[in-house]
């Protein structure tokens, strides 16, 4: 799914993102600040040493799975894309127009 969105520039609704597991909760806009604050307060109330150990463990697993290398590789590719003629044309036409074209294509 991620590849599909990256290649097509297609946008998706919050409901679709929730359905495919890209996000884990939907919150009405008027409840967003309260829900975010409540979640942050719960995270802050966690035992600091245990939370540090858990975060370290999760990061270590991600590194073992190649996450850091993957990010570095993507960053390198992203930087290289900025020296292409295609990028130069898009920049010269206005990046906003490229984003607009992506939005228009996602509506089809």
RACORVEN-V330995 format. One record per pair of residues at least 12 apart in sequence whose C-alpha atoms are under 8 Angstrom apart, sorted by the first residue. I is the first residue (numbers start at 1). J is the second residue. D is the distance in whole Angstrom. If there is no record, write none. Layout:
i=I j=J d=D
i=I j=J d=D
//
This chain:
i=8 j=102 d=8
i=8 j=105 d=8
i=8 j=106 d=8
i=9 j=102 d=5
i=9 j=103 d=7
i=9 j=105 d=8
i=9 j=106 d=7
i=10 j=102 d=7
i=10 j=103 d=7
i=10 j=105 d=7
i=10 j=106 d=4
i=10 j=107 d=8
i=11 j=103 d=7
i=11 j=106 d=6
i=14 j=26 d=7
//
